[in-house]
Amino acid sequence: MKTAVTLHHLRTKQRAARQGLILSAARDLFAERDFRSVTAREIARRAGVSPGTLYLYYKTLDELFLDVFFLGAREITQRLDEELNRKSGCSVARFCGLYVDFLNTHMTFYQMMGHFMLGGNLSAGATGRLDPVMRALLDRVERVLPERGIPKDRRLTAHALFSALNGIMISYA
């Protein structure tokens, strides 16, 4: 019985490793150019798997793009949350520094995000999955604003700050 558990464990690890290769290859290609110009064949070739294997994990390139995007988004929101939840709080300057530093040290995520913002079209279903993640990121931007006495409509200010931070990255990168 122990052998069956071990074989199952090995298969699970192998599946996770293949998915990791696919995600890494897709992230790199999505960083190089607009995700609509990237093909499943290219991703599969770079990951060292067959195109059929790619489709065992992802039915569409939209799904794959979202999984790559969500990995980076989870990491940045986790870092921002750690800072926002500190007892001493988080200053706007510190928050902005963390955001820009994250993008600077995760350039493939930033480049992928940039290509998408400039011309990516997602299906309606994919956009529906992306919207809550983007709203959650803007919620974090908005959370840091009361420290500076920002007036009632903080959401608009959060959008402006988010845009400014991304603009800094465009200039810097």
Order of alpha helices (4+ residues) and beta strands (2+ residues): alpha-alpha-alpha-alpha-alpha-alpha-alpha-alpha
